[in-house]
Amino acid sequence: MLHKVLIDAVSSQATRLLMSEKGLPAPDVEKHLKSLLQSALAKLDVVSRDEFETQQVVLQRTRERLEALEKRVTEMEQRAQPPSA
């Protein structure tokens, strides 16, 4: 819900900026929009692409280790069971 409110606020501010009677030159509009978007994105709970990719690698390694440990546990359990008669 917060994301929708934030997007609506950014959208309305951008519309006001673009429709202002001042007729800001393109570089000024771009500068204001960039500042507006950076401010809006700073309020969101997001991570950088680099951090996301780093965590993806860590998760993959963790998953591989977990699967290897599960396999070892299964093998140990099978060896610990007495042979059936």
The 8 nearest C-alpha neighbors of each residue, nearest first, counted from 0:
[[1, 3, 2, 4, 5, 6, 7, 43],
 [2, 0, 4, 3, 5, 6, 43, 42],
 [1, 3, 5, 0, 4, 6, 43, 7],
 [4, 2, 6, 0, 5, 1, 7, 8],
 [5, 3, 7, 1, 2, 6, 8, 0],
 [4, 6, 2, 8, 7, 3, 1, 9],
 [7, 5, 3, 9, 8, 4, 10, 2],
 [6, 8, 10, 4, 5, 9, 3, 11],
 [7, 9, 5, 11, 10, 6, 4, 12],
 [10, 8, 6, 12, 7, 11, 13, 5],
 [9, 11, 7, 13, 8, 12, 6, 14],
 [10, 12, 14, 8, 13, 9, 7, 15],
 [11, 13, 15, 9, 14, 10, 16, 8],
 [14, 12, 16, 10, 15, 11, 9, 17],
 [13, 15, 11, 17, 16, 12, 18, 10],
 [16, 14, 12, 18, 13, 17, 19, 11],
 [15, 17, 13, 19, 14, 18, 12, 28],
 [16, 18, 14, 15, 19, 13, 28, 22],
 [19, 17, 15, 16, 14, 20, 22, 13],
 [20, 18, 16, 21, 15, 17, 22, 23],
 [19, 21, 22, 18, 23, 17, 16, 15],
 [22, 20, 19, 23, 18, 16, 24, 17],
 [21, 23, 20, 19, 24, 18, 17, 16],
 [22, 24, 21, 27, 28, 25, 19, 17],
 [23, 25, 27, 26, 28, 22, 29, 21],
 [24, 26, 28, 27, 29, 23, 30, 22],
 [27, 25, 29, 28, 24, 30, 23, 31],
 [28, 26, 30, 29, 24, 25, 23, 31],
 [27, 29, 25, 31, 30, 26, 32, 23],
 [28, 30, 26, 32, 27, 31, 33, 25],
 [29, 31, 27, 33, 28, 32, 26, 34],
 [32, 30, 34, 28, 33, 29, 35, 27],
 [33, 31, 35, 29, 34, 30, 28, 36],
 [34, 32, 36, 30, 35, 31, 29, 37],
 [33, 35, 31, 37, 32, 36, 38, 30],
 [34, 36, 32, 38, 33, 37, 31, 39],
 [35, 37, 39, 33, 38, 34, 40, 32],
 [38, 36, 40, 34, 39, 35, 41, 33],
 [37, 39, 41, 35, 36, 40, 34, 42],
 [38, 40, 36, 42, 41, 37, 35, 5],
 [41, 39, 37, 43, 42, 38, 36, 45],
 [42, 40, 38, 39, 43, 37, 44, 45],
 [41, 43, 40, 39, 44, 38, 5, 45],
 [44, 42, 40, 41, 45, 39, 2, 5],
 [43, 45, 42, 46, 41, 40, 2, 47],
 [46, 44, 43, 47, 40, 41, 42, 48],
 [47, 45, 50, 51, 48, 44, 49, 43],
 [46, 48, 50, 49, 51, 45, 52, 53],
 [47, 49, 51, 50, 52, 46, 53, 45],
 [50, 48, 52, 47, 51, 53, 46, 54],
 [49, 51, 53, 47, 52, 48, 54, 46],
 [52, 50, 48, 54, 49, 53, 55, 47],
 [51, 53, 55, 49, 54, 50, 48, 56],
 [54, 52, 50, 56, 55, 51, 49, 57],
 [53, 55, 57, 51, 56, 52, 58, 50],
 [54, 56, 52, 58, 53, 57, 51, 59],
 [57, 55, 59, 53, 54, 58, 60, 52],
 [58, 56, 54, 60, 55, 59, 61, 53],
 [57, 59, 61, 55, 56, 60, 54, 62],
 [60, 58, 62, 56, 61, 57, 55, 63],
 [61, 59, 63, 57, 62, 58, 64, 56],
 [60, 62, 58, 64, 59, 63, 65, 57],
 [61, 63, 59, 65, 60, 64, 58, 66],
 [64, 62, 60, 66, 61, 65, 59, 67],
 [65, 63, 67, 61, 66, 62, 68, 60],
 [66, 64, 62, 68, 67, 63, 69, 61],
 [65, 67, 69, 63, 68, 64, 62, 70],
 [68, 66, 64, 70, 65, 69, 63, 71],
 [67, 69, 71, 65, 70, 66, 64, 72],
 [70, 68, 66, 72, 71, 67, 65, 73],
 [69, 71, 67, 73, 68, 72, 66, 74],
 [72, 70, 68, 74, 73, 69, 75, 67],
 [73, 71, 75, 69, 74, 70, 76, 68],
 [72, 74, 76, 70, 71, 75, 69, 77],
 [75, 73, 71, 77, 72, 76, 70, 78],
 [74, 76, 72, 78, 77, 73, 71, 79],
 [77, 75, 79, 73, 74, 78, 72, 80],
 [76, 78, 74, 75, 80, 79, 73, 81],
 [77, 79, 75, 76, 80, 74, 81, 73],
 [78, 80, 76, 77, 75, 81, 74, 82],
 [81, 79, 77, 78, 76, 82, 83, 75],
 [82, 80, 83, 79, 78, 77, 84, 76],
 [83, 81, 80, 84, 78, 79, 77, 76],
 [82, 84, 81, 80, 77, 79, 78, 76],
 [83, 82, 81, 80, 79, 77, 78, 76]]
